[in-house]
Amino acid sequence: MKKKVWVSLILTAVMMATVACGNNAAKGTNDTTGSDTASKENGDKKSYKIAISQIVEHPSLDATREGFLQALKDAGINEGENLKVDYNNAQNDQTNNMTIAQKINSGDAELVLAIATPSAQAVVKEVKDKSILFAAVTDPLDAKLVTNLEKPGGNISGVSDTNPEAITKLMDFIAGSFPNVKNLGLVINEGESNSVMMAKLAEEALSKHGIKLVKAAITNTSEVKQAAESLIGRVDALYITLDNSVVSGADAIIQVAKEKDLPFFSSDRDTVEKGAFATVGFKYFDHGYQVGQMAVEILKNGKKPGDMPITVQQKLDIILNLKAAADQGIDVTDEMKAQVQDAEKNIIQ
């Protein structure tokens, strides 16, 4: 994507204030019937219904959903009291994905949350008369969800989970901290436009350091382990983008990295918490919370999604997993640790 477009996106995000969120995730995501009146404590007597379309279950997307619901709860829109949630998971099946979008279109939800690019694309295609917000979408322009980031128009807005600066910073970290890495292996589903875009950004950043990106393609999650194994002997480290098919199979890459002493880098914090060594990123709970705040503006204050600028996550930091480092034969230096801004939160023991 063109650099000037992302600059516009980032500038827009900087102009919007980010409200700190609570630490407790919302518990339930199954369909429950809310009461007609909310409790006096939340002061909201209106009842609401939202629909959620999520492409697949994995920690980042689940945390996004939980953060979204927590933002609603903090604003007095509480599942089981005055909120009914129609939660749908496509299990990474495109037929299911379209069926869910069609079902939501014919339902009575007033707002739709689409989690991940494929879900957002299906919802935008099918749902025309409800407010739509998206989360965990890498490039809303390339995905053809909107044509303008500052004024998306229509019935849609949301938050992108990719700040291009995060990819560049991670590639710079790899080059500066691992001088022996000359070939970086990437397991990728090239059928996901978000993965292709992120891979291109990574490749451009790596080329400045003389590092080659070596790809191993998959078409579904069951192929992740074989793809990772195919990179053994050809690369010096492993990397994955925000690729839904690959992230769902990240355990297999963690296993290969541990067995072969290959440093493993991810584009999301949740995979680092599971066993990748490092990323430049943020908590997906916070990402979902940010989208949830937009939902509150729509549901309670009557804002139109098309008038709400699309933003990106701004608070970025290097995140290290020291146990994963030991498993992958990595000597974590003081210089590496010094690059972490919030060591208490982002150096995982």
C-alpha positions in Angstrom: 0.0 0.0 0.0 1.2 3.5 -0.7 3.1 5.1 2.1 1.1 8.4 2.1 -2.1 6.4 2.8 -0.6 4.9 6.0 0.8 8.2 7.1 -2.7 9.6 6.9 -4.0 6.7 8.9 -1.4 7.1 11.6 -2.0 10.9 11.8 -5.7 10.3 12.2 -5.1 7.9 15.0 -2.8 10.2 16.9 -5.5 12.8 16.9 -7.9 10.5 18.7 -7.6 10.0 22.4 -7.3 6.5 23.7 -9.0 5.8 26.9 -7.4 3.3 29.3 -9.3 0.1 29.6 -9.9 -2.3 32.5 -8.0 -5.5 32.9 -10.9 -7.9 33.3 -12.1 -9.5 30.1 -15.8 -10.1 29.5 -16.7 -13.6 30.3 -19.5 -14.9 28.0 -19.8 -14.7 24.2 -22.7 -17.1 23.7 -26.1 -15.8 22.7 -28.0 -14.6 25.8 -31.2 -12.6 26.2 -30.9 -9.3 27.9 -33.6 -7.7 30.0 -35.7 -4.8 28.8 -34.3 -2.5 31.4 -30.7 -2.2 32.7 -29.8 -2.0 36.3 -29.9 1.4 38.0 -26.2 1.1 38.5 -25.4 1.5 34.8 -28.1 4.0 34.2 -29.0 2.8 30.8 -32.7 1.7 30.4 -32.4 0.9 26.7 -31.8 -2.7 25.6 -29.4 -3.5 22.8 -28.6 -6.3 20.4 -25.3 -6.8 18.5 -24.0 -9.5 16.3 -20.4 -10.7 16.1 -18.8 -12.5 13.2 -15.4 -14.0 13.9 -13.4 -15.9 11.3 -11.7 -18.4 13.6 -10.8 -19.0 17.3 -7.3 -18.0 18.3 -6.0 -16.0 21.2 -5.6 -12.6 19.5 -9.1 -12.6 18.0 -10.7 -14.0 21.1 -9.0 -11.2 23.2 -10.3 -8.7 20.6 -13.8 -9.8 21.2 -13.4 -9.8 25.0 -12.0 -6.3 25.0 -14.8 -5.1 22.8 -17.4 -6.5 25.2 -15.6 -5.0 28.2 -15.7 -1.5 26.7 -19.5 -1.9 26.3 -19.8 -3.2 29.9 -17.8 -0.3 31.2 -20.3 2.0 29.5 -23.3 0.3 31.1 -24.1 -2.0 28.2 -23.8 -5.3 29.9 -24.5 -8.8 28.4 -27.1 -10.6 30.4 -28.7 -7.3 31.6 -29.4 -4.9 28.7 -27.4 -6.5 25.9 -28.0 -9.5 23.7 -25.0 -10.9 21.8 -25.3 -13.1 18.7 -21.8 -14.6 18.5 -20.9 -16.5 15.4 -17.6 -18.2 14.6 -16.9 -19.4 11.0 -14.1 -21.8 12.1 -12.0 -20.5 9.2 -14.5 -21.8 6.6 -15.4 -19.3 3.9 -18.8 -20.9 3.2 -19.6 -20.6 6.9 -18.3 -17.1 6.8 -20.7 -16.0 4.1 -23.6 -17.9 5.7 -23.0 -16.0 9.0 -23.0 -12.7 7.2 -26.3 -13.5 5.5 -27.8 -14.6 8.8 -26.8 -11.4 10.4 -28.2 -9.3 7.6 -31.6 -10.9 8.1 -31.5 -10.6 11.9 -32.4 -7.8 14.2 -29.0 -6.7 15.6 -28.5 -3.0 15.3 -24.7 -3.2 15.2 -22.3 -5.8 13.8 -18.7 -6.4 14.9 -16.6 -8.2 12.2 -13.4 -9.7 13.6 -10.6 -10.2 11.0 -10.5 -9.3 7.3 -12.4 -12.3 5.8 -15.3 -11.7 8.3 -15.3 -8.0 7.6 -15.4 -8.6 3.8 -18.3 -10.9 4.0 -20.3 -8.6 6.4 -19.7 -5.6 4.2 -20.9 -7.6 1.1 -24.1 -8.8 2.8 -25.1 -6.3 5.5 -26.4 -3.0 4.2 -28.8 -1.5 6.8 -26.9 -2.0 10.1 -23.9 -0.2 11.7 -20.7 -2.2 11.1 -17.4 -2.0 13.0 -14.4 -4.1 12.2 -11.4 -5.2 14.2 -8.2 -7.2 13.6 -8.2 -6.0 10.0 -4.7 -5.3 8.5 -5.5 -3.1 5.6 -9.1 -1.8 5.2 -8.3 -0.1 1.9 -6.7 -3.2 0.2 -9.5 -5.3 1.6 -11.9 -2.9 -0.1 -13.9 -2.3 3.1 -13.6 1.5 2.6 -12.1 3.9 0.1 -11.2 6.7 2.6 -9.7 6.2 6.0 -10.6 9.6 7.5 -14.2 9.6 6.2 -15.1 6.0 5.4 -18.7 6.9 4.7 -21.6 4.4 4.5 -22.3 2.2 7.5 -18.8 1.1 8.4 -15.7 2.0 10.4 -13.3 0.3 12.7 -9.7 0.0 13.9 -6.8 -1.6 11.9 -4.5 -3.9 13.9 -1.5 -3.1 11.8 0.6 -0.1 12.3 3.3 -0.4 9.6 5.8 1.0 12.0 5.5 -2.2 14.1 6.6 -4.3 11.2 9.6 -2.1 10.4 10.6 -2.0 14.1 10.5 -5.7 14.4 12.6 -6.3 11.3 15.1 -3.7 12.6 15.2 -5.5 15.9 15.9 -8.8 14.2 18.7 -7.3 12.0 20.3 -5.4 14.9 20.1 -8.2 17.5 20.7 -11.3 15.4 23.6 -10.5 13.0 23.7 -14.2 11.9 20.2 -14.1 10.5 20.6 -13.8 6.7 17.4 -15.6 5.7 14.1 -15.2 7.6 11.5 -17.9 7.0 7.9 -16.9 6.7 4.9 -19.4 6.8 2.1 -17.7 4.9 -1.3 -18.2 3.5 -1.1 -16.0 0.4 -4.9 -16.3 0.1 -5.2 -13.8 2.9 -4.6 -10.2 1.6 -3.6 -9.0 5.1 -0.7 -11.6 5.1 0.5 -10.6 1.7 0.5 -6.9 2.6 2.4 -7.5 5.8 4.9 -9.8 4.1 5.6 -7.1 1.5 6.3 -4.5 4.3 8.6 -7.0 6.1 10.4 -7.8 2.9 11.0 -4.1 2.2 12.3 -3.5 5.7 14.6 -6.6 5.6 16.1 -5.7 2.2 17.7 -2.6 3.8 19.6 -4.9 6.1 20.6 -7.4 3.4 18.2 -10.1 4.8 16.1 -12.3 2.5 12.5 -13.3 3.3 12.0 -17.0 2.4 8.3 -18.0 2.1 6.7 -21.4 2.8 3.1 -21.2 1.5 0.0 -22.9 3.0 -3.7 -23.0 2.2 -5.0 -24.1 5.6 -3.9 -24.5 9.2 -3.3 -28.2 8.9 -0.3 -27.5 6.6 1.5 -25.1 9.1 3.8 -27.7 10.6 4.9 -29.2 7.3 5.6 -25.7 5.9 7.7 -24.8 9.0 9.7 -28.0 8.7 10.3 -27.2 5.0 12.2 -24.1 6.0 14.7 -26.0 8.2 18.2 -25.7 6.8 17.2 -22.8 4.5 16.6 -20.1 7.1 18.2 -18.8 10.3 14.9 -17.7 12.0 11.2 -17.9 11.6 8.5 -15.2 11.4 4.7 -15.0 11.0 2.4 -12.1 10.2 -1.2 -11.6 11.4 -2.2 -14.5 9.2 -5.3 -16.2 10.6 -4.6 -19.6 9.2 -1.0 -19.5 10.4 -1.6 -18.0 13.9 -4.2 -20.8 14.5 -1.4 -23.3 13.9 1.4 -21.4 15.8 1.9 -24.2 18.3 3.4 -26.3 15.5 5.9 -23.5 14.6 6.8 -23.1 18.3 7.6 -26.8 18.4 9.8 -26.6 15.3 11.6 -23.6 16.7 12.3 -25.3 20.0 13.5 -28.6 18.3 15.8 -26.8 15.9 17.0 -23.8 18.0 15.5 -21.3 15.6 14.5 -17.9 16.9 10.7 -17.4 16.2 9.3 -13.9 15.8 5.6 -13.1 15.6 3.5 -10.1 14.7 1.2 -10.4 17.7 1.7 -10.5 21.4 -0.5 -13.5 22.1 1.7 -15.8 20.0 4.7 -14.5 22.0 2.9 -15.3 25.2 2.4 -18.8 23.8 6.0 -19.4 22.9 7.4 -17.1 20.1 10.4 -15.1 21.2 9.6 -11.5 20.3 7.3 -9.0 18.6 6.6 -5.3 18.3 3.0 -5.0 19.3 0.2 -4.5 21.8 -2.5 -6.3 23.6 -5.4 -7.4 21.4 -7.7 -6.9 24.4 -6.8 -3.2 24.2 -7.4 -3.2 20.5 -10.9 -4.7 20.9 -11.6 -2.2 23.7 -10.8 0.7 21.3 -13.3 -0.6 18.9 -15.8 -1.1 21.7 -15.5 2.6 22.6 -16.6 3.3 19.0 -19.6 1.0 19.5 -20.6 2.9 22.6 -20.6 6.2 20.6 -22.8 4.6 18.0 -25.2 2.8 20.4 -25.6 5.5 23.1 -24.8 8.7 21.3 -26.2 8.1 17.8 -22.9 8.5 15.9 -22.7 7.2 12.4 -19.9 4.7 11.6 -19.2 6.4 8.3 -18.4 9.7 10.1 -15.9 8.0 12.4 -12.2 7.9 11.2 -10.5 4.6 11.0 -7.5 4.4 13.3 -4.6 2.2 14.2 -3.1 1.1 17.5 -0.5 3.6 18.6 1.1 2.2 21.7 3.8 -0.1 20.4 6.6 -1.8 22.3 9.0 -4.7 21.9 7.8 -7.7 23.7 10.2 -10.5 24.7 9.5 -14.0 26.1 12.5 -15.2 28.1 11.4 -18.8 28.5 10.9 -19.0 24.7 14.4 -17.6 24.3 15.8 -20.4 26.4 13.8 -23.0 24.5 15.1 -21.6 21.1 18.8 -21.3 22.2 18.7 -17.4 22.3 21.1 -15.5 24.5 19.0 -12.5 25.6 21.4 -9.6 26.0 21.0 -6.5 28.2 21.0 -4.5 24.9 17.8 -6.4 23.8 16.1 -5.8 27.1 17.0 -2.2 27.1 14.9 -1.7 23.9 11.8 -2.7 25.8 10.0 0.5 27.0 7.8 -1.2 29.7 9.9 -4.0 31.0 7.5 -5.0 33.7 4.7 -5.7 31.3 6.6 -6.6 28.1 9.4 -8.9 29.3 7.6 -12.2 29.9 9.5 -14.4 32.3 
